[in-house]
């Protein structure tokens, strides 16, 4: 992605203003919006700039043609298709013609606050790597159309209960997506098989510990550091890795630290102090306490074979 101009935004208002979308439809205090893309009134064909944002985008294409690019994958869009993209990806759109295409954009926090806090446990497909635009029958599309029209009406209603009502309607929409597209979705299998983010995280983890061993870096990466390296939000990376692998990022880090520590203790003559330094611990006592917490024995006892 180095040759692309990237723009990242923390709120919908700034993101949509940058893209040239109708900001008058966006409530600056809400991380949710819905509108017909035709209302842009942009000269066609129309191309959006490459951007990366921490929001989900759901598209319901009743009558439009074009394509969207997510990271390095290009997908065609035609009438009767539905797709979504999730936070953290680079994306752009090219439209040939637009007659009826509704976009829903919302944040993870909106989902957790207005649907429920464990949203990804019930709907793990929200963390799928990519969701190519999928064509559905006219009858199925009408089911979705009825739902997003109702969501649209609530969005512009001004009701004090607007967001709670939208949250409940969105549950129905997600259940319909699950019913028609992902009845047997298994995030762990996907993560083991083809998840680019999981692979990138594992590669970053491995490289970081090689750099620690070589003295190129001095501190063990935290979740925030891996998220920054992968251009992702820390909360999003944490949720995705836990969902797709069954283990938290902190567990991956702890396990990798222990693997490297045990290898050094068994296969080198480095002192405990030197091993602690190479693994990013400022004090050997901190390393010893950490090692004992995770193994039940001290580094000295482990090296001596007393465990």
N, C-alpha and C positions, 0 to 999 in steps of 0.2 A: 504493500500500500504506500510505499515511500514516494511514488511518483504522483500521488493524488493529493489534492488539497483537502485537508480534513478540518471540519468544524465540529466542535462538541459543545453542548449546552446542557445546563442543569434544570431548565424549566421550559415548558411548552411555548410560552410567549416568545422568548428569545429565539428558540429554534424555528418557530413558524414565521417569525418576522424575517429571519435570515433566508428561509426558503421561499419567501414571497407568498405565503399562504395567508388567508384572511384572519388577521389577528383580532378583528372586531368580534369574532365568534368565540374568542378564548377568554375565559375568566382567569385573570392573573393569579387568583388565590386558589385555583383548582388545578390538579394534575390530571384533568380529563377534558377531552373535547371530541365532538363528532360533527361532521359536515359533509356535504356532497362536494367532491373535488371539482365538479363542473363550475361551482360558484367562484372558483379562482378567476374565471374569465381570462385565462392566459392564452396568448396566441399559440396555436398548435402547428407543428409539433413542439412539445415542451420538455425540457430536461432539467431536473433538479440537480443542485450541486451535491457532491459527496459529503455526507455528514455522519456523525456518530453521536447517538444520544442515549440517555438512560431511560428510555420509554418503550412500551409495547405499542406496536401499530397493527391494527386489524383492518383489512381491506375487503370490501364486499363489492365485487365488480359485476354490476348488472349489465352494463353496456359500455365498454371501453376497450381499447387496444393499446398495447405497448409492451414494456418489459421493465423489470426491476433487477438491480444488481445488489447482491448482499455479499460482502467481502469480495471474493473473486468468482462468485457463481452468478450466472445470468439466467433469469427465468422469464419466459414469455407470459403475457397477460392477455386474456381474451374474455369476451362476454360469458357470464355464468360461472366465474371463478371466485374463490375465496382464498385468502392467505393472511399470514401474520408474520411479523418479525419481532424479535425480542431485544432487550437492551444490550448494548456493547458492540454491536456489529456496525461496520461501515456499510452505508447503503446509498443508493441513488435510483432515480426513476426516469424513464423516457416514455412520454405519452404521444401516441399518434393521433388518437381521437378519444374524447371523453363525453359521454352523454349522461351516464348515471353510475357513479362510483362513490360509495360512502366510506370514509375513513374514521376509525375510532382510535384515538391515541390516549394512553393512560400510563401512569407510573406504577411501579411495584408497591409504593406506599399507599396509593389509592386502592389497589386490590386488597392489601392487608387490612386497611382501615375500614373498608366498606363492603368487602366480601367476608373474609375471615383471615386470621393471622397465619394459618397453615395452608394458604392457598396452593402452594406447590406440592403439598402432599396429596390433595384431592385432584389437582390438575397438573401432574408432572410434565405433561407435554408442552406446557408453557416454556419450559427450558430446553426444548428440542433445538438442535443446532440450526436447522433450516426447515422451512415449511414451504415447499414449492407450491405455487398457485394451483389449486385443484378444481377441476370443473365438476359441477354438480347438476343434477336434473332440475328442471324448472320448478317442480313441486318442492324439492328440498331447499332451493334458493328462496322460494317464497316464505318458508319457515323462518329463515334467517332475516329476510326483509321485514317481516312483521315485527321481529324482535328489535332490530336496530332502529326501525321507525318509532317504536314505543320508547326506546332509550332516548332518541332524538327529541321527542315531545317532552319528556321529563327534563332533559338538559336545558331546554329553553323555557321551562315553566316558571322558574323563579321560586319554586316551592322550597321552604326551609328544610324539607326532608328529601330534597332532590338527590343528593349523593347517596343516601341510604337506599332510595328506590332504585336508582341506577345500579347500585351494587347488587341488589337482588335480581334485577333483570339480567345483569351480566352473568350471574351464576347460571341462569337458564341458557344463555347464549353459549357459555363454555361447555355446559352439558351437551348441547347440540353438536358442538365441534367434536367433543369426545365421542359421542354416539356415532357420528358419520365418518370421522377420520381416524380416531385413535382408541378404539374399544380395548385394545390389548397392549397399549403403550407401556414399555418397560424401560425407564430411564437408565437403569444400571447396565442393561445389555447394550443400549445405545452408546453409553459412555465407554464401555469396554471395547466396542466394535469400531466406532467411527467418529467419536466426538473430537472435533478439532481443538476445542478449548481444553478438554481433558488432556489430549496429547501435548498441547502447547504448555500446559501447566506442568506436566510430568517432565518435559524437556527442560523447562526453566528450572525446576527443582534440581534435576540432575546437574545442569550446568552451574547452578549456584554453588553446589557443594564441591564441584571440581575447582571453582574459583576460590572457595574458602581454603581448600587444601593447598592451592598454589600461593595463597597469601594475597590474591588480587582484591579481595574484599575482606572486611573485618567483622561484619555483623551478620548474624543469621537473619534472612529475610522473614518478615512477618506477612500476614495476609495482604496488608496494604501494599507492600513492596511487589508481591507477585501480581496483584491487580494492576498496579501502575505499569509493570512491564508488559502485561497483556492488553493494556488499554481498556480495562474493565472497571466497573464500580466494585469496591471491596465486598459489599453486601451481595451483589449479584454473583461474583465469583464464588463466594462462600456457599451460597444457596445452590448454585449449579453443581459445584464439585461434590457437595454432600448428597445431592439428589442423584447424580449420575454414577457416583462410585460407592456410595454408602458410607463414606468417611469424610469428616470435616477436614478443611485445609490444615488446621492445627495438628490433627492426627497424622496427616501425611508428613508434615514438617518434623514432628516428634519421632516418627518411625524412621525417617531418613537420617535424622541426627543420630539415632541409636545405631543404625546400620553402619554408618561411617565411624562412629566412636568405637564400636566393637571391632571393626576391621583394623583400625589403628592400634587398638590395645593388643590385639592378637598377632598382628603381622608387622608391626614396626617396633623400634626401640625408642620411639619418641616418649618424652616424659609426659606425665599427666598434665602438667602445666602447658606444655607445647600442644598437646592434643586439644586441650580446652581452648587455647588461643586460636588454633586452626579452625575450630568449630564455632568461633565467634563469641566465646565466653570471655568476659573481661577478667574474671577471677576463676582460678582452678576450683575453689570451694563451690562456686555456683555450678560449675560443670559436674562436680561430684554429687551434689544434691540432686541435680537434674537427672543424672544417670541412675542414681539409686531410686528415685521416684518412679522411673520407667522400667527398671529391671529388678528392683528389690535387693540389689547388691552394689557395693562400691566399685569404682573403676580399678582400684588396687586389687580387690578380691577377685574381680572378673579376670584381670590379667594373670593372676596367680592360679586361676582355675578353681577358685573357691566360690561357688555359686549354687 
